[in-house]
Amino acid sequence: MESIKDKVAIVGMGCTAFGELWDKGPEDLMVESTYEACEDAGIETTDIQACWLGYVNSDIAMTGIMAAGALQFDYIPVTHVENACGTGAETFRGAAMALIAGAYDVCLALGVEKMKDAGFGGIPQAFPGKWHPVYGAAPEVGGGVARYALAATRYFSYYGLTPEEGKTMLAKVSVKSHYNGSRNPKAALRKAVSIEQVLNAPIIAWPLGLFDCCGINDGSSAAILVRTEDAKKFRPDGDYITIKGSSIACGPSWGKERPDYDYLHWEETERCAKQVYEMAGIKDPRKEMQVFELHDCFSIAEVIAAESLGLVEKGKAREDIDAGNWEQEGEMPINISGGLKSFGHPAGASGGREIYEFYKQFQGKVEEPSRQLKGDLKMGIAHNQGGHPGNFVCGITIVGEPPAAK
């Protein structure tokens, strides 16, 4: 596999606030994030030669026309991509590959979702009609949280945690994320919570309570991508980042039908991480990266993702959490943005929103100065996964400082 390391640069980014945006449609959100990205890159929308548009909600037209109309593109190609919760990562991968191939010079990676406008609880009807011969046409409502709850109880049992110890470990993850989100003006939930509040919250699927589960929200993120050799034409200040690695891994089988599936690791995350680490030349991800945006749709998802990404020895997450290593001043700050837990998860936009966090951290332009990470920020990871334990699609993008560091 040929590495794409440092061949593509991100020279402009935009991101809306996430939340219950009842007064805005998907077109409004796309315009907001794209205009911010274009202004940041010093270009006009007429300079964009191709766009990769990511969204999952099937209640809106499944084509690129929506972006073409909202942004008044002049008949340029707009490719709609959808890969569950890895959709945002897919937009960056598609745009990057087109640039490397020399097909275009300026590309837009755009993600959007209006989850609050559709279906039960913001999620459209799942898998209508005939879909899978074993899995069935209509999974039970709440299937996602139920299966992550299975992962949590399995984790507690296998690694010898009592229910109280396991719940407290997960509560600390949620408390950390809510504190980070409380200082992020673009987060949907901007209120810190206590351990007691998390532990006493209503149970959704034991052991996962209300504060262990991310919400369904609206939002959009956008990025302007060019080949790295052209980056200084757009950012003469050198304030841009490059893609070090980008990949998607799709699981071929349903974990819940496999008697050997242990619910203790995300195989798709492990395989995808191996690919992107090789692309980026990463040997020790914990030490070589400084910003870690992980897919924390549930608190247990963050725990197992960290272990599956090789950031923590398997079964040792609790020790790391208790030591404060995942907090802002810790050795490995995870979800300094507030994560999905504070932002919610408009699927098409989350991958780009995670990259936006590194972009702003690298530039030293985080909206709230108290969230600015200290030290030399060389690389960061944006991790997303969607589906159910044992049958995920995982998208990972590693970004970092350009070859000639500022």
One Martini backbone bead per residue (centre of mass of N, CA, C, O) as a GRO file, in nm:
protein
  406
    1MET     BB    1   0.092   0.039   0.026
    2GLU     BB    2   0.068   0.360  -0.048
    3SER     BB    3   0.158   0.649   0.075
    4ILE     BB    4  -0.004   0.976   0.175
    5LYS     BB    5   0.203   1.127   0.313
    6ASP     BB    6   0.200   1.475   0.273
    7LYS     BB    7   0.018   1.522  -0.005
    8VAL     BB    8  -0.207   1.662   0.179
    9ALA     BB    9  -0.379   1.969   0.246
   10ILE     BB   10  -0.515   2.181   0.503
   11VAL     BB   11  -0.630   2.532   0.449
   12GLY     BB   12  -0.939   2.494   0.547
   13MET     BB   13  -1.196   2.557   0.807
   14GLY     BB   14  -1.529   2.445   0.916
   15CYS     BB   15  -1.783   2.498   1.190
   16THR     BB   16  -2.051   2.438   1.347
   17ALA     BB   17  -2.272   2.432   1.559
   18PHE     BB   18  -2.407   2.200   1.775
   19GLY     BB   19  -2.756   2.076   1.762
   20GLU     BB   20  -3.086   2.204   1.791
   21LEU     BB   21  -3.150   2.323   1.460
   22TRP     BB   22  -3.455   2.429   1.376
   23ASP     BB   23  -3.373   2.703   1.198
   24LYS     BB   24  -3.211   2.485   1.020
   25GLY     BB   25  -3.089   2.360   0.737
   26PRO     BB   26  -2.864   2.188   0.554
   27GLU     BB   27  -2.793   2.432   0.378
   28ASP     BB   28  -2.717   2.628   0.602
   29LEU     BB   29  -2.484   2.455   0.718
   30MET     BB   30  -2.309   2.437   0.465
   31VAL     BB   31  -2.264   2.736   0.429
   32GLU     BB   32  -2.132   2.797   0.700
   33SER     BB   33  -1.887   2.599   0.685
   34THR     BB   34  -1.779   2.676   0.398
   35TYR     BB   35  -1.733   2.980   0.441
   36GLU     BB   36  -1.528   2.948   0.664
   37ALA     BB   37  -1.324   2.780   0.499
   38CYS     BB   38  -1.280   2.986   0.269
   39GLU     BB   39  -1.187   3.222   0.440
   40ASP     BB   40  -0.947   3.071   0.564
   41ALA     BB   41  -0.819   3.010   0.262
   42GLY     BB   42  -0.879   3.253   0.056
   43ILE     BB   43  -1.155   3.179  -0.092
   44GLU     BB   44  -1.393   3.074  -0.320
   45THR     BB   45  -1.639   2.868  -0.427
   46THR     BB   46  -1.534   2.896  -0.733
   47ASP     BB   47  -1.253   2.735  -0.662
   48ILE     BB   48  -1.404   2.481  -0.651
   49GLN     BB   49  -1.377   2.158  -0.827
   50ALA     BB   50  -1.459   1.956  -0.582
   51CYS     BB   51  -1.699   1.736  -0.405
   52TRP     BB   52  -1.746   1.582  -0.079
   53LEU     BB   53  -2.054   1.446   0.038
   54GLY     BB   54  -2.167   1.389   0.377
   55TYR     BB   55  -2.452   1.167   0.439
   56VAL     BB   56  -2.725   0.962   0.597
   57ASN     BB   57  -2.994   1.088   0.570
   58SER     BB   58  -3.276   0.961   0.383
   59ASP     BB   59  -3.475   1.226   0.391
   60ILE     BB   60  -3.269   1.316   0.184
   61ALA     BB   61  -3.128   1.361  -0.096
   62MET     BB   62  -2.911   1.109  -0.261
   63THR     BB   63  -2.716   1.363  -0.344
   64GLY     BB   64  -2.521   1.648  -0.463
   65ILE     BB   65  -2.736   1.875  -0.515
   66MET     BB   66  -2.759   2.012  -0.241
   67ALA     BB   67  -2.477   2.153  -0.257
   68ALA     BB   68  -2.501   2.289  -0.532
   69GLY     BB   69  -2.734   2.476  -0.445
   70ALA     BB   70  -2.631   2.607  -0.180
   71LEU     BB   71  -2.333   2.690  -0.330
   72GLN     BB   72  -2.343   2.745  -0.635
   73PHE     BB   73  -2.232   2.554  -0.834
   74ASP     BB   74  -2.057   2.511  -1.159
   75TYR     BB   75  -2.098   2.199  -1.242
   76ILE     BB   76  -1.962   2.032  -1.043
   77PRO     BB   77  -1.847   1.770  -0.877
   78VAL     BB   78  -2.070   1.576  -0.658
   79THR     BB   79  -2.003   1.343  -0.401
   80HIS     BB   80  -2.186   1.103  -0.251
   81VAL     BB   81  -2.134   0.985   0.084
   82GLU     BB   82  -2.170   0.662   0.273
   83ASN     BB   83  -2.038   0.534   0.612
   84ALA     BB   84  -2.178   0.600   0.839
   85CYS     BB   85  -1.969   0.713   1.092
   86GLY     BB   86  -1.739   0.729   0.844
   87THR     BB   87  -1.821   0.966   0.649
   88GLY     BB   88  -1.625   1.196   0.708
   89ALA     BB   89  -1.369   1.033   0.635
   90GLU     BB   90  -1.459   0.977   0.339
   91THR     BB   91  -1.434   1.268   0.231
   92PHE     BB   92  -1.127   1.292   0.271
   93ARG     BB   93  -1.037   1.048   0.109
   94GLY     BB   94  -1.156   1.129  -0.166
   95ALA     BB   95  -1.018   1.405  -0.197
   96ALA     BB   96  -0.726   1.308  -0.165
   97MET     BB   97  -0.716   1.109  -0.406
   98ALA     BB   98  -0.776   1.320  -0.627
   99LEU     BB   99  -0.526   1.493  -0.576
  100ILE     BB  100  -0.308   1.277  -0.613
  101ALA     BB  101  -0.409   1.213  -0.914
  102GLY     BB  102  -0.465   1.515  -1.048
  103ALA     BB  103  -0.772   1.598  -1.104
  104TYR     BB  104  -0.734   1.821  -0.879
  105ASP     BB  105  -0.667   2.127  -0.675
  106VAL     BB  106  -0.962   2.184  -0.534
  107CYS     BB  107  -1.120   2.064  -0.236
  108LEU     BB  108  -1.425   1.942  -0.078
  109ALA     BB  109  -1.499   1.852   0.260
  110LEU     BB  110  -1.840   1.753   0.338
  111GLY     BB  111  -2.053   1.770   0.632
  112VAL     BB  112  -2.396   1.656   0.714
  113GLU     BB  113  -2.677   1.695   0.959
  114LYS     BB  114  -3.045   1.626   1.029
  115MET     BB  115  -3.149   1.441   1.287
  116LYS     BB  116  -3.398   1.602   1.425
  117ASP     BB  117  -3.593   1.563   1.150
  118ALA     BB  118  -3.582   1.238   1.200
  119GLY     BB  119  -3.756   1.018   1.325
  120PHE     BB  120  -3.676   0.832   1.595
  121GLY     BB  121  -3.488   1.039   1.779
  122GLY     BB  122  -3.339   1.116   1.483
  123ILE     BB  123  -3.376   0.828   1.352
  124PRO     BB  124  -3.414   0.655   1.101
  125GLN     BB  125  -3.527   0.402   0.955
  126ALA     BB  126  -3.421   0.074   0.990
  127PHE     BB  127  -3.395  -0.139   0.751
  128PRO     BB  128  -3.600  -0.160   0.523
  129GLY     BB  129  -3.692  -0.448   0.462
  130LYS     BB  130  -3.496  -0.634   0.283
  131TRP     BB  131  -3.144  -0.708   0.394
  132HIS     BB  132  -3.081  -0.960   0.605
  133PRO     BB  133  -3.088  -1.304   0.664
  134VAL     BB  134  -3.002  -1.277   0.981
  135TYR     BB  135  -3.050  -0.991   1.111
  136GLY     BB  136  -3.275  -0.842   0.977
  137ALA     BB  137  -3.501  -0.571   0.913
  138ALA     BB  138  -3.570  -0.489   1.242
  139PRO     BB  139  -3.421  -0.364   1.471
  140GLU     BB  140  -3.421  -0.279   1.772
  141VAL     BB  141  -3.480  -0.043   1.970
  142GLY     BB  142  -3.167   0.036   2.088
  143GLY     BB  143  -2.937  -0.151   1.975
  144GLY     BB  144  -2.682   0.010   2.031
  145VAL     BB  145  -2.691   0.037   2.343
  146ALA     BB  146  -2.722  -0.267   2.400
  147ARG     BB  147  -2.442  -0.357   2.278
  148TYR     BB  148  -2.266  -0.171   2.450
  149ALA     BB  149  -2.360  -0.295   2.714
  150LEU     BB  150  -2.237  -0.569   2.659
  151ALA     BB  151  -1.949  -0.464   2.649
  152ALA     BB  152  -1.940  -0.360   2.939
  153THR     BB  153  -2.004  -0.624   3.094
  154ARG     BB  154  -1.773  -0.783   2.971
  155TYR     BB  155  -1.545  -0.604   3.071
  156PHE     BB  156  -1.594  -0.632   3.369
  157SER     BB  157  -1.571  -0.941   3.386
  158TYR     BB  158  -1.291  -0.996   3.249
  159TYR     BB  159  -1.134  -0.758   3.436
  160GLY     BB  160  -1.257  -0.757   3.740
  161LEU     BB  161  -1.508  -0.568   3.769
  162THR     BB  162  -1.717  -0.419   3.938
  163PRO     BB  163  -1.996  -0.250   3.893
  164GLU     BB  164  -1.890   0.001   4.045
  165GLU     BB  165  -1.616   0.026   3.901
  166GLY     BB  166  -1.723   0.043   3.612
  167LYS     BB  167  -1.913   0.285   3.643
  168THR     BB  168  -1.695   0.484   3.742
  169MET     BB  169  -1.517   0.475   3.496
  170LEU     BB  170  -1.735   0.585   3.299
  171ALA     BB  171  -1.798   0.845   3.453
  172LYS     BB  172  -1.518   0.977   3.414
  173VAL     BB  173  -1.544   1.006   3.112
  174SER     BB  174  -1.795   1.193   3.111
  175VAL     BB  175  -1.687   1.419   3.290
  176LYS     BB  176  -1.453   1.497   3.107
  177SER     BB  177  -1.620   1.565   2.851
  178HIS     BB  178  -1.809   1.780   2.977
  179TYR     BB  179  -1.590   1.975   3.061
  180ASN     BB  180  -1.479   2.027   2.779
  181GLY     BB  181  -1.758   2.117   2.652
  182SER     BB  182  -1.813   2.366   2.844
  183ARG     BB  183  -1.563   2.526   2.668
  184ASN     BB  184  -1.728   2.482   2.394
  185PRO     BB  185  -1.907   2.681   2.169
  186LYS     BB  186  -1.984   2.419   1.964
  187ALA     BB  187  -2.129   2.273   2.167
  188ALA     BB  188  -2.426   2.140   2.291
  189LEU     BB  189  -2.303   2.055   2.574
  190ARG     BB  190  -2.239   2.315   2.842
  191LYS     BB  191  -2.208   2.107   3.106
  192ALA     BB  192  -2.105   2.013   3.392
  193VAL     BB  193  -2.042   1.703   3.567
  194SER     BB  194  -2.084   1.461   3.804
  195ILE     BB  195  -2.044   1.158   3.931
  196GLU     BB  196  -2.322   1.147   4.067
  197GLN     BB  197  -2.492   1.219   3.820
  198VAL     BB  198  -2.409   0.978   3.648
  199LEU     BB  199  -2.480   0.743   3.850
  200ASN     BB  200  -2.798   0.868   3.889
  201ALA     BB  201  -2.890   0.824   3.622
  202PRO     BB  202  -3.073   0.714   3.393
  203ILE     BB  203  -3.131   0.414   3.249
  204ILE     BB  204  -3.094   0.263   2.931
  205ALA     BB  205  -2.849   0.030   2.942
  206TRP     BB  206  -2.712  -0.172   3.130
  207PRO     BB  207  -2.470   0.055   3.254
  208LEU     BB  208  -2.609   0.275   3.073
  209GLY     BB  209  -2.659   0.603   3.096
  210LEU     BB  210  -2.738   0.911   3.001
  211PHE     BB  211  -2.416   1.007   3.032
  212ASP     BB  212  -2.314   0.758   2.831
  213CYS     BB  213  -2.476   0.908   2.597
  214CYS     BB  214  -2.513   1.027   2.300
  215GLY     BB  215  -2.649   1.244   2.083
  216ILE     BB  216  -2.883   1.388   1.859
  217ASN     BB  217  -2.775   1.600   1.586
  218ASP     BB  218  -2.671   1.902   1.440
  219GLY     BB  219  -2.440   1.957   1.153
  220SER     BB  220  -2.120   2.104   1.023
  221SER     BB  221  -1.837   2.030   0.804
  222ALA     BB  222  -1.526   2.179   0.661
  223ALA     BB  223  -1.279   2.139   0.382
  224ILE     BB  224  -0.975   2.248   0.238
  225LEU     BB  225  -0.806   2.085  -0.035
  226VAL     BB  226  -0.458   2.025  -0.119
  227ARG     BB  227  -0.167   2.015  -0.236
  228THR     BB  228   0.119   2.062  -0.065
  229GLU     BB  229   0.278   2.231  -0.286
  230ASP     BB  230   0.019   2.453  -0.270
  231ALA     BB  231  -0.035   2.566   0.022
  232LYS     BB  232   0.122   2.854   0.021
  233LYS     BB  233  -0.081   2.996  -0.167
  234PHE     BB  234  -0.297   2.999   0.079
  235ARG     BB  235  -0.062   2.965   0.330
  236PRO     BB  236   0.204   3.161   0.387
  237ASP     BB  237   0.213   3.108   0.709
  238GLY     BB  238   0.191   2.777   0.749
  239ASP     BB  239  -0.123   2.732   0.863
  240TYR     BB  240  -0.114   2.407   0.814
  241ILE     BB  241  -0.215   2.076   0.729
  242THR     BB  242  -0.158   1.722   0.710
  243ILE     BB  243  -0.193   1.410   0.574
  244LYS     BB  244  -0.081   1.093   0.704
  245GLY     BB  245  -0.364   0.928   0.725
  246SER     BB  246  -0.616   0.716   0.542
  247SER     BB  247  -0.902   0.508   0.642
  248ILE     BB  248  -1.103   0.208   0.580
  249ALA     BB  249  -1.299  -0.033   0.781
  250CYS     BB  250  -1.482  -0.336   0.710
  251GLY     BB  251  -1.693  -0.557   0.842
  252PRO     BB  252  -1.788  -0.903   0.750
  253SER     BB  253  -1.934  -0.955   1.040
  254TRP     BB  254  -2.153  -1.060   1.295
  255GLY     BB  255  -2.096  -1.061   1.624
  256LYS     BB  256  -2.374  -1.178   1.740
  257GLU     BB  257  -2.322  -1.455   1.552
  258ARG     BB  258  -2.048  -1.496   1.710
  259PRO     BB  259  -1.912  -1.710   1.946
  260ASP     BB  260  -1.606  -1.559   1.939
  261TYR     BB  261  -1.706  -1.293   2.031
  262ASP     BB  262  -1.590  -1.060   2.300
  263TYR     BB  263  -1.642  -0.734   2.322
  264LEU     BB  264  -1.319  -0.613   2.371
  265HIS     BB  265  -1.297  -0.532   2.062
  266TRP     BB  266  -1.211  -0.343   1.762
  267GLU     BB  267  -1.127  -0.472   1.471
  268GLU     BB  268  -1.158  -0.230   1.276
  269THR     BB  269  -0.975  -0.042   1.436
  270GLU     BB  270  -0.720  -0.213   1.430
  271ARG     BB  271  -0.692  -0.230   1.119
  272CYS     BB  272  -0.699   0.073   1.056
  273ALA     BB  273  -0.462   0.156   1.236
  274LYS     BB  274  -0.247  -0.006   1.093
  275GLN     BB  275  -0.266   0.149   0.827
  276VAL     BB  276  -0.216   0.449   0.930
  277TYR     BB  277   0.048   0.402   1.080
  278GLU     BB  278   0.204   0.317   0.831
  279MET     BB  279   0.164   0.576   0.669
  280ALA     BB  280   0.280   0.769   0.917
  281GLY     BB  281   0.510   0.616   1.086
  282ILE     BB  282   0.389   0.476   1.342
  283LYS     BB  283   0.491   0.317   1.656
  284ASP     BB  284   0.389   0.527   1.902
  285PRO     BB  285   0.092   0.667   1.948
  286ARG     BB  286   0.102   0.792   2.234
  287LYS     BB  287   0.376   0.964   2.175
  288GLU     BB  288   0.325   1.085   1.867
  289MET     BB  289   0.060   1.193   1.982
  290GLN     BB  290  -0.163   1.478   2.107
  291VAL     BB  291  -0.443   1.426   1.958
  292PHE     BB  292  -0.765   1.270   2.075
  293GLU     BB  293  -1.032   1.170   1.862
  294LEU     BB  294  -1.297   0.980   1.977
  295HIS     BB  295  -1.559   0.744   1.952
  296ASP     BB  296  -1.812   0.848   2.200
  297CYS     BB  297  -2.115   0.732   2.195
  298PHE     BB  298  -1.994   0.579   2.439
  299SER     BB  299  -1.804   0.532   2.708
  300ILE     BB  300  -1.709   0.243   2.623
  301ALA     BB  301  -1.605   0.324   2.342
  302GLU     BB  302  -1.358   0.483   2.438
  303VAL     BB  303  -1.216   0.260   2.587
  304ILE     BB  304  -1.192   0.047   2.351
  305ALA     BB  305  -1.062   0.235   2.147
  306ALA     BB  306  -0.799   0.295   2.298
  307GLU     BB  307  -0.714  -0.005   2.294
  308SER     BB  308  -0.745  -0.063   1.981
  309LEU     BB  309  -0.526   0.179   1.913
  310GLY     BB  310  -0.278   0.139   2.124
  311LEU     BB  311  -0.288   0.347   2.383
  312VAL     BB  312  -0.375   0.094   2.558
  313GLU     BB  313  -0.374  -0.155   2.748
  314LYS     BB  314  -0.552  -0.418   2.782
  315GLY     BB  315  -0.743  -0.350   3.075
  316LYS     BB  316  -0.598  -0.041   3.156
  317ALA     BB  317  -0.790   0.208   3.153
  318ARG     BB  318  -0.855   0.262   3.450
  319GLU     BB  319  -0.572   0.353   3.535
  320ASP     BB  320  -0.557   0.593   3.341
  321ILE     BB  321  -0.806   0.744   3.444
  322ASP     BB  322  -0.725   0.767   3.746
  323ALA     BB  323  -0.452   0.933   3.659
  324GLY     BB  324  -0.547   1.155   3.431
  325ASN     BB  325  -0.445   1.094   3.122
  326TRP     BB  326  -0.725   1.206   2.962
  327GLU     BB  327  -0.670   1.481   3.035
  328GLN     BB  328  -0.551   1.782   2.956
  329GLU     BB  329  -0.286   1.737   3.159
  330GLY     BB  330  -0.226   1.478   3.040
  331GLU     BB  331  -0.065   1.244   2.846
  332MET     BB  332  -0.372   1.176   2.694
  333PRO     BB  333  -0.586   1.371   2.549
  334ILE     BB  334  -0.931   1.301   2.535
  335ASN     BB  335  -1.159   1.486   2.402
  336ILE     BB  336  -1.112   1.809   2.426
  337SER     BB  337  -1.382   1.904   2.284
  338GLY     BB  338  -1.609   1.668   2.411
  339GLY     BB  339  -1.714   1.512   2.198
  340LEU     BB  340  -1.995   1.337   2.138
  341LYS     BB  341  -2.107   1.388   2.422
  342SER     BB  342  -2.126   1.715   2.363
  343PHE     BB  343  -2.217   1.724   2.045
  344GLY     BB  344  -2.292   1.481   1.923
  345HIS     BB  345  -2.413   1.280   1.612
  346PRO     BB  346  -2.370   1.398   1.307
  347ALA     BB  347  -2.241   1.178   1.105
  348GLY     BB  348  -2.122   1.351   0.858
  349ALA     BB  349  -1.962   1.568   1.069
  350SER     BB  350  -1.767   1.435   1.283
  351GLY     BB  351  -1.497   1.388   1.137
  352GLY     BB  352  -1.441   1.690   1.076
  353ARG     BB  353  -1.469   1.796   1.366
  354GLU     BB  354  -1.216   1.650   1.473
  355ILE     BB  355  -1.012   1.788   1.281
  356TYR     BB  356  -1.075   2.078   1.370
  357GLU     BB  357  -0.945   2.053   1.645
  358PHE     BB  358  -0.653   2.022   1.550
  359TYR     BB  359  -0.633   2.269   1.373
  360LYS     BB  360  -0.673   2.474   1.610
  361GLN     BB  361  -0.455   2.371   1.797
  362PHE     BB  362  -0.214   2.408   1.603
  363GLN     BB  363  -0.274   2.728   1.565
  364GLY     BB  364  -0.383   2.856   1.840
  365LYS     BB  365  -0.735   2.891   1.784
  366VAL     BB  366  -0.896   2.839   2.020
  367GLU     BB  367  -1.176   2.981   2.136
  368GLU     BB  368  -1.090   2.862   2.422
  369PRO     BB  369  -0.799   2.903   2.589
  370SER     BB  370  -0.835   2.674   2.814
  371ARG     BB  371  -0.812   2.441   2.574
  372GLN     BB  372  -0.524   2.478   2.518
  373LEU     BB  373  -0.266   2.306   2.427
  374LYS     BB  374   0.043   2.211   2.515
  375GLY     BB  375   0.298   2.234   2.318
  376ASP     BB  376   0.399   2.018   2.058
  377LEU     BB  377   0.188   1.975   1.780
  378LYS     BB  378   0.211   1.710   1.545
  379MET     BB  379  -0.031   1.496   1.611
  380GLY     BB  380  -0.353   1.353   1.506
  381ILE     BB  381  -0.671   1.184   1.582
  382ALA     BB  382  -0.951   1.057   1.384
  383HIS     BB  383  -1.226   0.864   1.517
  384ASN     BB  384  -1.456   0.630   1.356
  385GLN     BB  385  -1.766   0.443   1.428
  386GLY     BB  386  -2.005   0.206   1.279
  387GLY     BB  387  -2.274   0.024   1.416
  388HIS     BB  388  -2.177  -0.285   1.561
  389PRO     BB  389  -2.044  -0.495   1.753
  390GLY     BB  390  -1.867  -0.680   1.498
  391ASN     BB  391  -1.997  -0.445   1.273
  392PHE     BB  392  -1.801  -0.223   1.136
  393VAL     BB  393  -1.718   0.110   1.049
  394CYS     BB  394  -1.390   0.251   1.001
  395GLY     BB  395  -1.254   0.587   1.051
  396ILE     BB  396  -0.921   0.722   0.981
  397THR     BB  397  -0.744   1.031   1.068
  398ILE     BB  398  -0.420   1.164   1.014
  399VAL     BB  399  -0.276   1.460   1.147
  400GLY     BB  400  -0.035   1.740   1.075
  401GLU     BB  401   0.242   1.869   1.035
  402PRO     BB  402   0.432   1.981   0.813
  403PRO     BB  403   0.731   1.902   0.689
  404ALA     BB  404   0.774   2.217   0.726
  405ALA     BB  405   0.783   2.333   1.009
  406LYS     BB  406   0.688   2.625   1.182
   0.00000   0.00000   0.00000
